[in-house]
Amino acid sequence: MTPNRTTLFVTGIGTDVGKTVCSAVLTEWYQADYWKPVQAGTLSHSDRKTVSGLTGPDIVTHPEAVRLKLAASPHKAARKEQRCIAAGDLVPPETQNHLIIEGAGGLYVPINEQFCVIDWVESLGVPVALVARNYLGCINHTLLSIQALKQRSIPLKYLIFNGPFDEDTRRVILSYPDIQATVLDIPDFKTLNPPSIARAARRLRREHGNPV
């Protein structure tokens, strides 16, 4: 990466919280490249393909480092194919642009038997965007994720509230001590397409300026 270019790692408080859609919005806001290092399952309609279809024509989406057939945690999907994903397999692509990296699941999803997503993020030394969604248990999952990042001294750049949030839930999360992250609100989309993603990115630009 060149100076003044940002690499941002997008993770979630769990599965199915909307990391891919949020990654598309961030990619459009940053006018960044996008990379999903490990795709497990849905190979014909990968997250890379989704982001490519939701962002502008100038956005570069890099090929996955590892593609696995089984929709499961990376370690299990790889074992099904008699493989083991090593840290050395997950080398970020060379780019002169900002880079949005979308992780698999949450922070403690295993990449192999001894190596979790959070271990890889720590080794990369990049800031995190944490995606939260409103459901029973999301306070616990959000605060545990924030605490895990703090324990590793991994900077939390953005806390993303994806979709509508109960106000009491939001208040309790934001009352957690020493949250230094910028809070981003990304709406549910009635229609999910490039114009709606571009509108969400423009809203972030109005509210938070151009990312640096």
C-alpha positions in Angstrom: 0.0 0.0 0.0 1.1 3.5 -0.7 1.1 6.3 1.9 -2.2 8.0 2.6 -4.1 4.9 1.4 -6.2 3.0 3.9 -6.8 -0.7 4.4 -10.0 -1.4 6.4 -11.1 -4.8 7.6 -14.9 -5.3 7.8 -16.0 -7.8 10.4 -19.3 -8.5 12.1 -20.7 -9.3 15.5 -21.8 -12.6 14.0 -23.0 -14.2 10.8 -25.7 -12.7 8.6 -25.4 -9.1 10.0 -24.9 -7.6 6.6 -21.2 -7.3 6.2 -21.3 -7.6 2.4 -23.8 -4.8 1.9 -21.9 -2.6 4.4 -18.7 -3.5 2.6 -20.3 -2.3 -0.7 -21.3 1.0 0.9 -17.8 1.5 2.4 -16.2 0.6 -0.9 -18.3 3.1 -2.8 -17.7 5.8 -0.1 -13.9 5.2 -0.1 -13.8 4.6 -3.9 -11.7 1.7 -2.8 -10.8 -1.7 -4.1 -12.6 -4.7 -2.5 -11.2 -8.1 -1.4 -12.9 -11.1 0.2 -10.0 -13.4 1.0 -12.0 -16.5 1.8 -15.3 -17.5 0.1 -16.9 -20.5 1.6 -20.1 -21.6 -0.2 -22.2 -19.9 -2.8 -19.3 -19.8 -5.3 -21.6 -19.0 -8.2 -22.8 -15.9 -6.4 -19.9 -14.9 -4.2 -19.7 -11.8 -2.0 -17.2 -10.5 -4.5 -19.8 -10.8 -7.3 -22.4 -9.1 -5.1 -20.1 -6.1 -4.3 -19.1 -5.9 -7.9 -22.8 -5.8 -8.9 -23.7 -3.1 -6.3 -20.8 -0.7 -6.9 -19.8 1.6 -9.7 -18.0 0.5 -12.9 -14.6 1.9 -11.7 -14.5 -0.3 -8.6 -11.9 -3.0 -8.6 -12.8 -6.3 -6.8 -9.9 -8.7 -6.4 -10.2 -12.4 -6.7 -10.5 -14.5 -3.5 -7.3 -16.1 -2.2 -9.3 -19.2 -1.2 -12.6 -20.5 -2.6 -14.3 -23.4 -0.9 -17.5 -25.2 -1.8 -19.0 -25.9 1.7 -20.9 -23.0 3.3 -19.3 -23.3 6.7 -16.5 -21.8 8.8 -13.3 -21.7 6.7 -11.5 -24.3 8.7 -14.4 -26.8 8.3 -15.0 -26.0 4.6 -11.2 -26.4 3.9 -11.0 -29.7 5.9 -13.9 -31.0 3.8 -11.7 -30.6 0.8 -8.6 -32.0 2.6 -7.0 -28.6 2.8 -5.7 -26.3 5.5 -5.7 -22.5 5.0 -2.4 -21.0 6.2 -1.8 -17.4 7.1 0.6 -17.2 4.1 -2.3 -18.0 1.8 -4.0 -14.7 2.7 -1.8 -12.1 1.3 -3.6 -8.8 0.5 -3.5 -7.8 -3.2 -1.2 -5.2 -4.4 -3.0 -1.9 -5.1 -2.4 1.8 -5.2 -5.9 2.4 -3.9 -7.7 2.1 -0.6 -8.7 -1.5 0.2 -11.7 -2.9 1.9 -11.2 -6.4 3.2 -14.3 -8.4 4.1 -13.8 -11.1 6.7 -15.7 -14.3 7.2 -18.3 -14.2 10.0 -17.1 -12.7 13.3 -13.8 -12.2 15.0 -13.3 -15.7 16.4 -14.3 -17.6 13.3 -11.5 -20.2 12.8 -9.5 -20.0 9.6 -7.6 -23.1 10.6 -7.4 -25.1 13.9 -5.0 -22.6 15.5 -5.7 -19.3 13.7 -8.9 -17.2 13.9 -10.0 -14.1 12.0 -8.9 -11.8 14.8 -5.4 -13.3 14.7 -5.1 -12.4 11.1 -6.5 -8.9 11.6 -3.9 -8.4 14.3 -1.1 -9.6 12.1 -2.3 -7.2 9.3 -2.1 -4.2 11.7 -5.2 -2.6 10.1 -8.2 -0.9 11.6 -11.6 -2.5 11.8 -15.2 -1.6 10.8 -17.5 -3.7 13.1 -21.0 -4.3 11.7 -23.8 -4.7 14.2 -27.4 -5.6 13.6 -30.4 -5.4 16.0 -31.4 -8.8 17.3 -31.9 -10.4 20.7 -28.3 -10.8 22.0 -26.7 -8.1 19.8 -25.7 -6.0 22.9 -23.7 -8.9 24.2 -22.2 -9.8 20.9 -21.3 -6.2 20.1 -19.6 -5.5 23.4 -17.7 -8.8 23.4 -16.4 -8.0 19.9 -15.3 -4.5 21.0 -13.6 -5.9 24.1 -11.8 -8.5 22.0 -10.4 -5.8 19.7 -9.4 -3.7 22.7 -7.5 -6.6 24.3 -5.5 -7.0 21.1 -5.0 -3.2 20.6 -6.7 -3.4 17.3 -8.1 0.0 16.4 -11.9 0.1 15.9 -12.4 2.8 13.3 -16.1 2.4 12.6 -19.0 0.9 14.6 -21.7 0.4 12.0 -25.4 0.1 13.0 -26.8 -1.8 10.1 -30.5 -1.3 9.7 -33.0 0.0 12.3 -31.9 -0.2 16.0 -33.9 -0.1 19.2 -32.9 3.2 20.8 -32.3 1.6 24.2 -30.1 -1.1 22.7 -28.1 1.6 20.8 -27.8 3.7 23.9 -26.5 0.9 26.0 -23.9 -0.1 23.4 -22.7 3.5 23.0 -22.4 3.8 26.8 -19.6 1.2 26.8 -16.5 2.9 28.1 -13.9 4.3 25.8 -15.5 3.6 22.4 -13.4 5.8 20.2 -15.0 4.6 16.9 -16.9 6.8 14.5 -20.5 5.6 14.5 -22.0 5.0 11.0 -25.7 4.3 10.3 -26.5 2.3 7.2 -30.2 1.8 6.4 -32.1 -1.2 5.3 -32.5 -1.0 1.5 -36.0 -1.4 0.1 -34.3 -1.9 -3.3 -30.7 -3.2 -3.3 -28.9 -1.9 -6.4 -26.1 0.4 -7.4 -28.1 3.6 -7.1 -29.2 2.8 -3.5 -25.6 1.9 -2.5 -24.4 5.1 -4.1 -27.0 7.1 -2.2 -25.9 5.6 1.1 -22.3 6.4 0.3 -23.2 10.0 -0.5 -25.0 10.2 2.8 -21.8 9.1 4.6 -19.9 11.6 2.7 -22.3 14.4 3.7 -22.3 13.3 7.4 -18.6 12.4 7.8 -16.7 13.9 4.8 -14.3 12.1 2.6 -12.7 9.2 4.3 -8.9 9.3 4.9 
